[in-house]
Amino acid sequence: MFVSDIFTNRTGHKYVYNITAIDNIPSIVENGILCYDAVRKLPHSSIAMNDVQARRDRVTIPNGLRLHRYANLYFDYNSPMLYKRKDMAEEIYILAVHASILNDPDCILSDRNAAADLVKFYPASEGINQIDFEKVFAQYWTHNDPYEQINHKAVKCAEILIPHRIPYGYIAGANVVSNMAKESLLAAGFDKAVVVVPKAFYR
C-alpha cells in the first residue's frame, strides 16, 4: 500500500500543506516549492521567524541532508505558525499539496517540528505509523500542563521533508483569507483552484 493511502485511510485527509507569502507565487509556479537554501538565493518574501530558521539551520537529518536542503510541508494548516501570522492573513496563503508526495522515495517524516527537542526522523513508509495524528489534527494545542502544551505544539507541527524541491504539479490548490487575496494570487500567475476560507486564518 502506498504511504499516501495509509495516510488517507488513517486520517481521511488527501492533502498536506505549505504556508507562504503571496509574493512568492511566481517563483513557485516556475520552480515548485523550494528548500530554504535554494529560496534564499532568490528574491522572495519570508514569513518565517529568524530565531526558528537559525535553529533549523543547525539540524541535519540522520543519514540525510541538512534540514534547510529539504522543502517542507505540514499535515495540517491549523497550526501555531499560522496563528502567529494571523495579522498577515491578506499577504499569505495555504497551499494544498496532493498527499501522493508522501510516496516520494526520498521523503522523510518528522514526528514533530523538525527543529524541536526530542524530534525523531523516519523514512515515510515507517514514519507514517509514528505520527500522532490525533494531536496533529486537534483543533487546539493549549493545555493547563505547560509540558503537555509544549509537546503538543511541537507534535502538531510534524513535517514532511522532500529533498530540494516539490514540483508545482503536486499542488492542488490554495486557501486564502479574502476575495482580495484571491485576486492577488490569481494575478501573480497561480492557475489552480483558490478557495476563500477566512476561518482557516483565524478570522
MARKEZA-163682 format. One record per residue: x, y, z of N, C-alpha, C, O in turn; residue in three letters. Coordinates in Angstrom, 2 decimals. Example, Ala and Ser with C-alpha at 12.3 -4.5 7.8 and 13.67 -1.06 7.14 Angstrom:
# residues 2
<pt <13.19,-5.69,7.80>,<12.30,-4.50,7.80>,<13.20,-3.30,7.80>,<14.24,-3.32,8.46>,ALA> <pt <12.85,-2.25,7.08>,<13.67,-1.06,7.14>,<12.90,0.03,7.87>,<13.41,1.14,8.04>,SER> 
END
This chain:
# residues 203
<pt <0.84,-1.19,0.00>,<0.00,0.00,0.00>,<0.89,1.25,0.00>,<1.90,1.29,0.70>,MET> <pt <0.51,2.24,-0.77>,<1.26,3.49,-0.82>,<1.15,4.22,0.53>,<0.16,4.09,1.24>,PHE> <pt <2.19,4.99,0.84>,<2.18,5.77,2.08>,<1.01,6.75,2.08>,<0.37,6.96,3.11>,VAL> <pt <0.73,7.34,0.92>,<-0.39,8.29,0.84>,<-1.72,7.61,1.15>,<-2.60,8.23,1.75>,SER> <pt <-1.87,6.35,0.75>,<-3.10,5.61,1.05>,<-3.22,5.33,2.55>,<-4.31,5.42,3.11>,ASP> <pt <-2.11,5.00,3.18>,<-2.12,4.78,4.63>,<-2.53,6.06,5.34>,<-3.35,6.04,6.26>,ILE> <pt <-1.95,7.19,4.90>,<-2.28,8.49,5.49>,<-3.77,8.79,5.34>,<-4.43,9.18,6.31>,PHE> <pt <-4.30,8.62,4.14>,<-5.72,8.92,3.90>,<-6.62,7.97,4.67>,<-7.64,8.40,5.22>,THR> <pt <-6.27,6.70,4.73>,<-7.07,5.74,5.47>,<-7.10,6.05,6.96>,<-8.12,5.88,7.62>,ASN> <pt <-5.98,6.51,7.49>,<-5.89,6.81,8.93>,<-6.56,8.12,9.30>,<-7.12,8.24,10.39>,ARG> <pt <-6.52,9.10,8.40>,<-6.94,10.45,8.76>,<-8.15,10.97,7.99>,<-8.83,11.89,8.45>,THR> <pt <-8.42,10.39,6.83>,<-9.47,10.91,5.97>,<-9.03,12.11,5.14>,<-9.85,12.68,4.42>,GLY> <pt <-7.77,12.49,5.23>,<-7.25,13.65,4.51>,<-6.51,13.24,3.24>,<-5.88,12.18,3.19>,HIS> <pt <-6.61,14.08,2.21>,<-5.98,13.81,0.93>,<-4.89,14.83,0.56>,<-4.24,14.71,-0.47>,LYS> <pt <-4.72,15.83,1.42>,<-3.75,16.89,1.12>,<-2.86,17.17,2.33>,<-3.23,16.90,3.48>,TYR> <pt <-1.70,17.70,2.04>,<-0.80,18.24,3.06>,<-0.51,19.69,2.64>,<-0.93,20.10,1.56>,VAL> <pt <0.21,20.46,3.49>,<0.15,21.91,3.30>,<1.48,22.64,3.42>,<2.41,22.20,4.11>,TYR> <pt <1.53,23.76,2.73>,<2.65,24.69,2.82>,<2.06,26.08,2.96>,<1.09,26.42,2.29>,ASN> <pt <2.64,26.89,3.84>,<2.16,28.24,4.07>,<3.25,29.22,3.68>,<4.38,29.11,4.16>,ILE> <pt <2.93,30.16,2.82>,<3.96,31.10,2.36>,<3.31,32.41,1.92>,<2.09,32.55,1.95>,THR> <pt <4.14,33.36,1.51>,<3.66,34.67,1.10>,<3.18,34.66,-0.34>,<3.74,33.98,-1.19>,ALA> <pt <2.13,35.42,-0.61>,<1.60,35.52,-1.97>,<2.66,36.03,-2.93>,<2.67,35.66,-4.10>,ILE> <pt <3.57,36.87,-2.45>,<4.63,37.42,-3.30>,<5.51,36.32,-3.91>,<6.17,36.55,-4.92>,ASP> <pt <5.52,35.14,-3.30>,<6.40,34.06,-3.77>,<5.78,33.20,-4.86>,<6.43,32.29,-5.37>,ASN> <pt <4.52,33.47,-5.22>,<3.84,32.56,-6.14>,<4.49,32.50,-7.53>,<4.53,31.41,-8.09>,ILE> <pt <5.00,33.59,-8.11>,<5.64,33.43,-9.42>,<6.80,32.43,-9.39>,<6.96,31.64,-10.32>,PRO> <pt <7.60,32.47,-8.32>,<8.70,31.52,-8.19>,<8.18,30.09,-8.02>,<8.75,29.16,-8.58>,SER> <pt <7.10,29.93,-7.24>,<6.56,28.58,-7.01>,<5.97,28.02,-8.29>,<6.14,26.83,-8.57>,ILE> <pt <5.28,28.84,-9.07>,<4.74,28.37,-10.35>,<5.87,27.91,-11.27>,<5.74,26.91,-11.97>,VAL> <pt <6.96,28.65,-11.26>,<8.09,28.33,-12.14>,<8.95,27.19,-11.61>,<9.37,26.32,-12.37>,GLU> <pt <9.21,27.20,-10.31>,<10.22,26.28,-9.75>,<9.67,25.22,-8.81>,<10.39,24.28,-8.46>,ASN> <pt <8.41,25.34,-8.40>,<7.88,24.48,-7.36>,<8.20,25.05,-5.99>,<8.71,26.16,-5.87>,GLY> <pt <7.91,24.28,-4.95>,<8.22,24.69,-3.58>,<9.67,24.31,-3.32>,<10.02,23.13,-3.32>,ILE> <pt <10.50,25.31,-3.10>,<11.93,25.08,-2.96>,<12.34,24.98,-1.49>,<11.66,25.49,-0.60>,LEU> <pt <13.45,24.30,-1.26>,<14.03,24.25,0.08>,<14.53,25.64,0.48>,<14.70,26.51,-0.37>,CYS> <pt <14.76,25.83,1.76>,<15.18,27.13,2.29>,<16.49,27.60,1.66>,<16.64,28.77,1.32>,TYR> <pt <17.45,26.68,1.52>,<18.74,27.07,0.96>,<18.61,27.59,-0.47>,<19.32,28.53,-0.85>,ASP> <pt <17.72,26.99,-1.25>,<17.51,27.44,-2.63>,<16.74,28.76,-2.66>,<17.06,29.65,-3.46>,ALA> <pt <15.74,28.88,-1.80>,<14.90,30.08,-1.80>,<15.70,31.32,-1.42>,<15.50,32.39,-2.00>,VAL> <pt <16.62,31.19,-0.46>,<17.32,32.40,-0.01>,<18.29,32.94,-1.05>,<18.85,34.02,-0.86>,ARG> <pt <18.50,32.22,-2.15>,<19.31,32.72,-3.25>,<18.48,33.52,-4.25>,<19.01,34.13,-5.17>,LYS> <pt <17.15,33.49,-4.05>,<16.24,34.16,-4.98>,<15.53,35.32,-4.27>,<15.41,35.31,-3.05>,LEU> <pt <15.06,36.31,-5.02>,<14.21,37.33,-4.41>,<12.94,36.67,-3.88>,<12.27,35.95,-4.62>,PRO> <pt <12.61,36.90,-2.62>,<11.43,36.27,-2.05>,<10.99,37.02,-0.80>,<11.74,37.81,-0.24>,HIS> <pt <9.75,36.74,-0.38>,<9.23,37.27,0.88>,<9.15,36.12,1.87>,<8.62,35.06,1.56>,SER> <pt <9.67,36.34,3.06>,<9.67,35.30,4.08>,<8.70,35.64,5.20>,<8.65,36.78,5.67>,SER> <pt <7.94,34.63,5.64>,<7.08,34.80,6.82>,<7.66,34.01,7.99>,<7.02,33.90,9.04>,ILE> <pt <8.85,33.48,7.81>,<9.50,32.69,8.85>,<10.06,33.60,9.94>,<10.34,34.78,9.71>,ALA> <pt <10.20,33.04,11.13>,<10.82,33.76,12.24>,<12.31,33.47,12.26>,<12.73,32.32,12.16>,MET> <pt <13.11,34.52,12.38>,<14.56,34.38,12.25>,<15.16,33.41,13.27>,<16.06,32.64,12.94>,ASN> <pt <14.66,33.46,14.51>,<15.21,32.57,15.52>,<14.92,31.11,15.21>,<15.74,30.23,15.48>,ASP> <pt <13.74,30.86,14.64>,<13.37,29.49,14.25>,<14.27,29.02,13.12>,<14.75,27.88,13.14>,VAL> <pt <14.50,29.88,12.12>,<15.35,29.48,11.00>,<16.79,29.26,11.43>,<17.48,28.40,10.88>,GLN> <pt <17.25,30.03,12.39>,<18.61,29.83,12.90>,<18.74,28.46,13.56>,<19.76,27.78,13.41>,ALA> <pt <17.70,28.06,14.28>,<17.71,26.74,14.91>,<17.64,25.64,13.86>,<18.35,24.64,13.96>,ARG> <pt <16.81,25.82,12.85>,<16.68,24.82,11.79>,<17.98,24.68,11.00>,<18.31,23.61,10.49>,ARG> <pt <18.72,25.79,10.91>,<19.97,25.77,10.14>,<21.02,24.87,10.76>,<21.98,24.47,10.10>,ASP> <pt <20.85,24.54,12.04>,<21.81,23.69,12.73>,<21.44,22.20,12.69>,<22.17,21.37,13.22>,ARG> <pt <20.30,21.88,12.08>,<19.79,20.50,12.09>,<20.21,19.76,10.83>,<20.08,20.29,9.72>,VAL> <pt <20.71,18.56,11.00>,<20.99,17.66,9.88>,<20.20,16.37,10.09>,<20.21,15.81,11.18>,THR> <pt <19.53,15.92,9.06>,<18.74,14.68,9.14>,<19.69,13.49,9.20>,<20.60,13.40,8.37>,ILE> <pt <19.53,12.56,10.15>,<20.40,11.38,10.20>,<20.42,10.64,8.86>,<19.37,10.32,8.30>,PRO> <pt <21.63,10.37,8.36>,<21.81,9.70,7.07>,<21.19,10.49,5.91>,<20.87,9.93,4.87>,ASN> <pt <21.04,11.79,6.11>,<20.43,12.61,5.07>,<21.14,13.94,4.91>,<22.35,14.05,5.13>,GLY> <pt <20.38,14.96,4.52>,<20.91,16.29,4.24>,<20.66,17.22,5.41>,<19.97,16.86,6.37>,LEU> <pt <21.23,18.40,5.34>,<20.86,19.46,6.29>,<19.38,19.76,6.12>,<18.84,19.69,5.01>,ARG> <pt <18.73,20.11,7.22>,<17.29,20.37,7.19>,<16.93,21.44,6.17>,<15.90,21.33,5.51>,LEU> <pt <17.77,22.45,6.02>,<17.47,23.53,5.08>,<17.65,23.12,3.62>,<17.44,23.94,2.72>,HIS> <pt <18.03,21.88,3.37>,<18.08,21.37,2.00>,<16.79,20.63,1.62>,<16.66,20.10,0.52>,ARG> <pt <15.84,20.60,2.55>,<14.56,19.94,2.29>,<13.45,20.98,2.16>,<13.38,21.92,2.95>,TYR> <pt <12.59,20.80,1.17>,<11.33,21.55,1.11>,<10.39,20.90,2.11>,<10.30,19.68,2.18>,ALA> <pt <9.69,21.72,2.90>,<8.88,21.11,3.95>,<7.40,21.42,3.81>,<6.99,22.46,3.29>,ASN> <pt <6.60,20.47,4.29>,<5.15,20.56,4.30>,<4.66,20.15,5.68>,<5.40,19.55,6.47>,LEU> <pt <3.40,20.48,5.97>,<2.78,20.09,7.24>,<1.50,19.30,6.94>,<0.87,19.48,5.90>,TYR> <pt <1.15,18.43,7.88>,<-0.05,17.63,7.71>,<-1.32,18.44,7.88>,<-2.36,18.12,7.30>,PHE> <pt <-1.25,19.51,8.69>,<-2.43,20.32,8.97>,<-2.04,21.80,8.91>,<-0.97,22.17,9.38>,ASP> <pt <-2.90,22.63,8.35>,<-2.58,24.06,8.30>,<-3.04,24.80,9.55>,<-2.59,25.91,9.81>,TYR> <pt <-3.93,24.19,10.32>,<-4.34,24.77,11.60>,<-3.18,24.59,12.57>,<-3.05,23.55,13.21>,ASN> <pt <-2.34,25.62,12.67>,<-1.06,25.41,13.33>,<-0.61,26.63,14.12>,<-1.07,27.74,13.88>,SER> <pt <0.30,26.42,15.08>,<0.85,27.56,15.83>,<1.50,28.59,14.92>,<1.40,29.79,15.18>,PRO> <pt <2.16,28.13,13.86>,<2.84,29.06,12.96>,<1.82,29.98,12.25>,<2.02,31.19,12.19>,MET> <pt <0.75,29.40,11.73>,<-0.25,30.22,11.05>,<-0.94,31.15,12.04>,<-1.27,32.29,11.69>,LEU> <pt <-1.16,30.69,13.25>,<-1.78,31.54,14.27>,<-0.90,32.76,14.57>,<-1.41,33.87,14.72>,TYR> <pt <0.41,32.55,14.65>,<1.32,33.65,14.93>,<1.33,34.67,13.79>,<1.64,35.84,14.01>,LYS> <pt <0.97,34.23,12.58>,<0.99,35.12,11.43>,<-0.41,35.57,11.01>,<-0.60,36.02,9.88>,ARG> <pt <-1.38,35.44,11.92>,<-2.77,35.77,11.56>,<-2.95,37.23,11.16>,<-3.86,37.56,10.40>,LYS> <pt <-2.09,38.11,11.67>,<-2.20,39.52,11.29>,<-1.70,39.79,9.87>,<-1.90,40.87,9.33>,ASP> <pt <-1.05,38.79,9.27>,<-0.55,38.91,7.89>,<-1.44,38.15,6.91>,<-1.03,37.87,5.79>,MET> <pt <-2.66,37.83,7.32>,<-3.51,36.93,6.55>,<-3.71,37.36,5.10>,<-3.77,36.51,4.21>,ALA> <pt <-3.79,38.66,4.85>,<-4.01,39.13,3.47>,<-2.79,38.90,2.58>,<-2.89,38.93,1.36>,GLU> <pt <-1.65,38.67,3.21>,<-0.40,38.54,2.45>,<0.05,37.10,2.27>,<1.03,36.85,1.57>,GLU> <pt <-0.64,36.15,2.89>,<-0.19,34.76,2.84>,<-1.29,33.86,2.31>,<-2.45,34.26,2.20>,ILE> <pt <-0.92,32.65,1.98>,<-1.89,31.68,1.52>,<-1.44,30.28,1.93>,<-0.27,30.05,2.24>,TYR> <pt <-2.39,29.36,1.91>,<-2.14,27.98,2.29>,<-2.20,27.14,1.02>,<-3.25,27.03,0.39>,ILE> <pt <-1.09,26.54,0.66>,<-1.06,25.66,-0.50>,<-1.48,24.25,-0.09>,<-0.94,23.69,0.87>,LEU> <pt <-2.42,23.68,-0.80>,<-2.80,22.27,-0.61>,<-2.02,21.43,-1.61>,<-2.08,21.67,-2.82>,ALA> <pt <-1.29,20.46,-1.12>,<-0.42,19.60,-1.94>,<-0.95,18.18,-1.88>,<-1.27,17.67,-0.81>,VAL> <pt <-1.04,17.53,-3.03>,<-1.53,16.15,-3.07>,<-0.70,15.27,-2.13>,<0.53,15.31,-2.14>,HIS> <pt <-1.40,14.46,-1.34>,<-0.70,13.57,-0.39>,<0.17,12.55,-1.09>,<0.99,11.89,-0.43>,ALA> <pt <0.03,12.39,-2.39>,<0.90,11.46,-3.13>,<2.37,11.85,-3.02>,<3.24,11.03,-3.32>,SER> <pt <2.67,13.08,-2.59>,<4.06,13.47,-2.37>,<4.70,12.58,-1.30>,<5.92,12.42,-1.27>,ILE> <pt <3.88,12.00,-0.44>,<4.39,11.11,0.60>,<5.02,9.84,0.02>,<5.76,9.14,0.70>,LEU> <pt <4.71,9.55,-1.23>,<5.25,8.35,-1.88>,<6.63,8.57,-2.49>,<7.24,7.63,-2.99>,ASN> <pt <7.11,9.79,-2.46>,<8.46,10.07,-2.95>,<9.45,9.19,-2.18>,<9.44,9.18,-0.95>,ASP> <pt <10.30,8.44,-2.89>,<11.20,7.50,-2.19>,<12.18,8.17,-1.24>,<12.73,7.51,-0.36>,PRO> <pt <12.41,9.48,-1.40>,<13.33,10.20,-0.53>,<12.62,11.00,0.56>,<13.25,11.76,1.30>,ASP> <pt <11.30,10.83,0.66>,<10.52,11.57,1.65>,<10.89,11.14,3.07>,<10.98,9.95,3.37>,CYS> <pt <11.11,12.13,3.92>,<11.39,11.91,5.34>,<10.26,12.55,6.15>,<9.79,13.64,5.82>,ILE> <pt <9.84,11.89,7.22>,<8.84,12.45,8.12>,<9.48,12.71,9.48>,<10.29,11.92,9.96>,LEU> <pt <9.10,13.81,10.10>,<9.49,14.07,11.48>,<8.24,13.94,12.35>,<7.15,14.33,11.93>,SER> <pt <8.40,13.39,13.54>,<7.23,13.16,14.40>,<6.79,14.41,15.15>,<5.83,14.36,15.92>,ASP> <pt <7.48,15.52,14.93>,<7.13,16.83,15.50>,<7.90,17.88,14.71>,<8.57,17.54,13.73>,ARG> <pt <7.83,19.12,15.10>,<8.61,20.15,14.43>,<10.05,19.67,14.26>,<10.66,19.19,15.21>,ASN> <pt <10.57,19.80,13.06>,<11.86,19.19,12.73>,<13.03,19.80,13.49>,<14.12,19.22,13.52>,ALA> <pt <12.83,20.96,14.11>,<13.91,21.58,14.89>,<13.64,21.48,16.40>,<14.36,22.08,17.20>,ALA> <pt <12.61,20.72,16.78>,<12.25,20.62,18.20>,<13.15,19.63,18.94>,<13.73,18.73,18.33>,ALA> <pt <13.24,19.82,20.24>,<13.91,18.83,21.07>,<13.14,17.51,20.97>,<11.91,17.51,20.84>,ASP> <pt <13.84,16.41,21.04>,<13.27,15.05,21.05>,<12.68,14.62,19.71>,<12.06,13.56,19.62>,LEU> <pt <12.87,15.42,18.65>,<12.34,15.03,17.34>,<12.99,13.74,16.85>,<14.17,13.48,17.09>,VAL> <pt <12.19,12.93,16.15>,<12.70,11.73,15.50>,<12.35,11.80,14.02>,<11.29,12.30,13.64>,LYS> <pt <13.26,11.29,13.19>,<13.07,11.31,11.74>,<12.95,9.88,11.23>,<13.61,8.97,11.73>,PHE> <pt <12.09,9.69,10.23>,<11.83,8.36,9.69>,<11.67,8.42,8.17>,<11.22,9.44,7.64>,TYR> <pt <12.02,7.34,7.47>,<11.54,7.22,6.09>,<10.01,7.24,6.12>,<9.41,6.76,7.08>,PRO> <pt <9.39,7.77,5.09>,<7.93,7.95,5.10>,<7.19,6.66,5.38>,<6.19,6.66,6.10>,ALA> <pt <7.66,5.55,4.81>,<6.96,4.27,4.98>,<6.91,3.83,6.44>,<5.98,3.12,6.84>,SER> <pt <7.90,4.23,7.22>,<7.93,3.92,8.65>,<7.29,5.04,9.47>,<6.54,4.78,10.41>,GLU> <pt <7.59,6.25,9.11>,<7.14,7.39,9.89>,<5.64,7.59,9.90>,<5.10,8.13,10.86>,GLY> <pt <4.97,7.16,8.85>,<3.52,7.37,8.78>,<2.81,6.67,9.93>,<1.70,7.06,10.29>,ILE> <pt <3.44,5.65,10.50>,<2.86,4.95,11.65>,<3.38,5.48,12.98>,<2.98,4.99,14.04>,ASN> <pt <4.26,6.47,12.93>,<4.83,7.04,14.15>,<4.25,8.42,14.48>,<4.50,8.97,15.56>,GLN> <pt <3.48,8.99,13.56>,<2.91,10.31,13.77>,<1.66,10.21,14.63>,<0.80,9.37,14.37>,ILE> <pt <1.55,11.06,15.63>,<0.35,11.10,16.48>,<-0.67,12.02,15.82>,<-0.74,13.21,16.12>,ASP> <pt <-1.46,11.44,14.90>,<-2.38,12.27,14.12>,<-3.52,12.83,14.96>,<-4.13,13.83,14.58>,PHE> <pt <-3.82,12.22,16.09>,<-4.84,12.79,16.97>,<-4.39,14.16,17.45>,<-5.19,15.10,17.50>,GLU> <pt <-3.12,14.28,17.81>,<-2.59,15.58,18.22>,<-2.40,16.51,17.02>,<-2.69,17.70,17.11>,LYS> <pt <-1.94,15.97,15.90>,<-1.69,16.80,14.72>,<-2.97,17.50,14.26>,<-2.94,18.69,13.92>,VAL> <pt <-4.08,16.78,14.25>,<-5.32,17.35,13.73>,<-6.25,17.90,14.82>,<-7.38,18.27,14.54>,PHE> <pt <-5.76,17.95,16.06>,<-6.56,18.57,17.12>,<-6.75,20.05,16.82>,<-5.84,20.71,16.32>,ALA> <pt <-7.93,20.58,17.13>,<-8.20,21.99,16.85>,<-7.34,22.90,17.72>,<-6.90,23.96,17.27>,GLN> <pt <-7.11,22.48,18.97>,<-6.35,23.30,19.91>,<-5.13,22.55,20.41>,<-5.14,21.32,20.47>,TYR> <pt <-4.10,23.28,20.77>,<-2.87,22.67,21.29>,<-2.52,23.25,22.66>,<-1.42,23.02,23.17>,TRP> <pt <-3.44,24.00,23.25>,<-3.21,24.58,24.57>,<-3.64,23.60,25.66>,<-4.64,22.89,25.52>,THR> <pt <-2.87,23.59,26.76>,<-3.15,22.70,27.89>,<-2.81,23.41,29.19>,<-2.01,24.35,29.20>,HIS> <pt <-3.42,22.96,30.27>,<-3.09,23.50,31.59>,<-1.67,23.11,32.01>,<-0.98,23.87,32.69>,ASN> <pt <-1.25,21.93,31.58>,<0.09,21.45,31.89>,<1.07,22.07,30.88>,<0.98,21.78,29.69>,ASP> <pt <2.00,22.92,31.34>,<2.92,23.59,30.40>,<3.74,22.61,29.58>,<3.99,22.86,28.40>,PRO> <pt <4.17,21.48,30.17>,<4.94,20.49,29.42>,<4.10,19.90,28.29>,<4.57,19.76,27.16>,TYR> <pt <2.85,19.56,28.61>,<1.98,18.97,27.59>,<1.70,19.97,26.47>,<1.59,19.58,25.31>,GLU> <pt <1.60,21.25,26.81>,<1.37,22.26,25.78>,<2.58,22.36,24.84>,<2.41,22.42,23.62>,GLN> <pt <3.79,22.38,25.41>,<4.99,22.43,24.58>,<5.08,21.21,23.68>,<5.40,21.32,22.50>,ILE> <pt <4.79,20.03,24.26>,<4.85,18.79,23.49>,<3.82,18.78,22.37>,<4.13,18.44,21.23>,ASN> <pt <2.58,19.15,22.71>,<1.51,19.12,21.70>,<1.78,20.12,20.58>,<1.54,19.83,19.41>,HIS> <pt <2.27,21.29,20.95>,<2.59,22.31,19.94>,<3.63,21.81,18.97>,<3.54,22.07,17.77>,LYS> <pt <4.63,21.08,19.48>,<5.67,20.53,18.61>,<5.14,19.41,17.73>,<5.43,19.36,16.54>,ALA> <pt <4.34,18.50,18.33>,<3.79,17.37,17.56>,<2.84,17.86,16.48>,<2.80,17.28,15.39>,VAL> <pt <2.09,18.91,16.76>,<1.14,19.43,15.77>,<1.85,19.88,14.50>,<1.26,19.92,13.43>,LYS> <pt <3.14,20.20,14.64>,<3.93,20.68,13.50>,<4.82,19.58,12.92>,<5.88,19.87,12.37>,CYS> <pt <4.40,18.32,13.03>,<5.12,17.23,12.37>,<5.27,17.57,10.89>,<4.36,18.15,10.28>,ALA> <pt <6.42,17.21,10.32>,<6.75,17.69,8.97>,<6.96,16.57,7.95>,<7.29,15.44,8.29>,GLU> <pt <6.74,16.95,6.71>,<7.05,16.13,5.54>,<8.21,16.83,4.84>,<8.10,18.00,4.47>,ILE> <pt <9.30,16.12,4.66>,<10.52,16.72,4.12>,<10.90,16.06,2.80>,<11.07,14.84,2.73>,LEU> <pt <11.02,16.87,1.76>,<11.36,16.39,0.42>,<12.66,17.07,-0.01>,<12.74,18.30,0.03>,ILE> <pt <13.66,16.32,-0.42>,<14.94,16.95,-0.80>,<14.78,17.99,-1.91>,<14.20,17.71,-2.96>,PRO> <pt <15.29,19.18,-1.66>,<15.49,20.25,-2.65>,<14.21,20.95,-3.12>,<14.10,22.17,-2.97>,HIS> <pt <13.25,20.22,-3.68>,<12.08,20.91,-4.21>,<10.89,19.97,-4.35>,<11.05,18.75,-4.48>,ARG> <pt <9.70,20.56,-4.32>,<8.45,19.85,-4.58>,<7.88,20.41,-5.88>,<7.52,21.59,-5.91>,ILE> <pt <7.79,19.62,-6.94>,<7.32,20.14,-8.22>,<5.93,20.77,-8.13>,<5.08,20.33,-7.36>,PRO> <pt <5.73,21.80,-8.92>,<4.46,22.54,-8.92>,<3.27,21.63,-9.22>,<2.17,21.89,-8.75>,TYR> <pt <3.49,20.58,-9.99>,<2.40,19.68,-10.36>,<1.73,18.99,-9.19>,<0.60,18.54,-9.31>,GLY> <pt <2.42,18.90,-8.05>,<1.82,18.29,-6.86>,<0.81,19.20,-6.18>,<0.02,18.75,-5.35>,TYR> <pt <0.84,20.49,-6.52>,<-0.05,21.45,-5.85>,<-1.45,21.34,-6.43>,<-1.65,21.40,-7.64>,ILE> <pt <-2.44,21.17,-5.53>,<-3.83,21.02,-5.95>,<-4.59,22.33,-5.94>,<-5.50,22.51,-6.75>,ALA> <pt <-4.24,23.24,-5.05>,<-4.97,24.50,-4.94>,<-4.48,25.29,-3.75>,<-3.44,24.98,-3.17>,GLY> <pt <-5.25,26.31,-3.38>,<-4.84,27.18,-2.28>,<-6.05,27.71,-1.54>,<-7.12,27.89,-2.11>,ALA> <pt <-5.86,27.97,-0.26>,<-6.85,28.67,0.57>,<-6.33,30.07,0.85>,<-5.15,30.27,1.11>,ASN> <pt <-7.23,31.04,0.80>,<-6.88,32.43,1.12>,<-7.93,33.01,2.05>,<-8.99,32.43,2.25>,VAL> <pt <-7.61,34.18,2.63>,<-8.48,34.76,3.65>,<-9.62,35.60,3.07>,<-10.64,35.78,3.73>,VAL> <pt <-9.46,36.11,1.84>,<-10.45,37.05,1.30>,<-10.46,37.02,-0.22>,<-9.57,36.44,-0.85>,SER> <pt <-11.47,37.65,-0.79>,<-11.53,37.77,-2.25>,<-10.38,38.62,-2.78>,<-9.88,38.37,-3.87>,ASN> <pt <-9.97,39.62,-2.01>,<-8.85,40.45,-2.43>,<-7.57,39.62,-2.51>,<-6.78,39.76,-3.45>,MET> <pt <-7.36,38.74,-1.51>,<-6.19,37.87,-1.53>,<-6.27,36.89,-2.69>,<-5.26,36.56,-3.31>,ALA> <pt <-7.47,36.42,-2.98>,<-7.66,35.51,-4.13>,<-7.27,36.21,-5.43>,<-6.58,35.63,-6.26>,LYS> <pt <-7.71,37.44,-5.59>,<-7.37,38.20,-6.80>,<-5.86,38.40,-6.91>,<-5.30,38.31,-8.01>,GLU> <pt <-5.22,38.68,-5.80>,<-3.76,38.86,-5.80>,<-3.05,37.58,-6.22>,<-2.08,37.61,-6.98>,SER> <pt <-3.54,36.46,-5.71>,<-2.93,35.17,-6.02>,<-3.08,34.83,-7.50>,<-2.12,34.41,-8.15>,LEU> <pt <-4.27,35.02,-8.04>,<-4.51,34.73,-9.46>,<-3.72,35.69,-10.35>,<-3.21,35.29,-11.39>,LEU> <pt <-3.63,36.94,-9.94>,<-2.88,37.93,-10.71>,<-1.39,37.60,-10.75>,<-0.68,38.00,-11.67>,ALA> <pt <-0.91,36.88,-9.72>,<0.50,36.50,-9.65>,<0.82,35.28,-10.51>,<1.98,34.88,-10.61>,ALA> <pt <-0.22,34.69,-11.13>,<0.02,33.57,-12.04>,<-0.40,32.22,-11.54>,<-0.17,31.21,-12.20>,GLY> <pt <-1.03,32.16,-10.36>,<-1.48,30.88,-9.83>,<-2.66,30.38,-10.65>,<-3.62,31.12,-10.87>,PHE> <pt <-2.60,29.13,-11.13>,<-3.62,28.62,-12.04>,<-4.34,27.39,-11.50>,<-4.88,26.59,-12.27>,ASP> <pt <-4.34,27.23,-10.19>,<-5.06,26.14,-9.55>,<-6.30,26.70,-8.85>,<-6.51,27.91,-8.83>,LYS> <pt <-7.10,25.80,-8.27>,<-8.29,26.23,-7.54>,<-7.91,27.09,-6.33>,<-6.96,26.78,-5.61>,ALA> <pt <-8.66,28.17,-6.13>,<-8.44,29.05,-4.97>,<-9.76,29.17,-4.21>,<-10.79,29.51,-4.79>,VAL> <pt <-9.72,28.88,-2.92>,<-10.91,28.91,-2.08>,<-10.72,29.95,-0.98>,<-9.68,29.99,-0.33>,VAL> <pt <-11.74,30.79,-0.78>,<-11.70,31.79,0.29>,<-12.22,31.15,1.57>,<-13.39,30.76,1.64>,VAL> <pt <-11.36,31.04,2.58>,<-11.73,30.38,3.85>,<-11.21,31.25,5.01>,<-10.15,30.95,5.57>,VAL> <pt <-11.93,32.30,5.38>,<-11.44,33.20,6.44>,<-11.11,32.49,7.75>,<-10.13,32.82,8.41>,PRO> <pt <-11.93,31.50,8.13>,<-11.72,30.84,9.43>,<-10.40,30.07,9.48>,<-9.86,29.84,10.56>,LYS> <pt <-9.89,29.67,8.30>,<-8.58,29.00,8.28>,<-7.46,29.91,8.75>,<-6.40,29.44,9.16>,ALA> <pt <-7.72,31.22,8.67>,<-6.72,32.22,9.06>,<-7.10,32.88,10.38>,<-6.62,33.97,10.70>,PHE> <pt <-7.96,32.21,11.16>,<-8.36,32.68,12.48>,<-9.12,34.01,12.40>,<-8.97,34.89,13.25>,TYR> <pt <-9.95,34.10,11.34>,<-10.81,35.29,11.19>,<-12.27,34.94,11.47>,<-13.14,35.80,11.39>,ARG> 
END
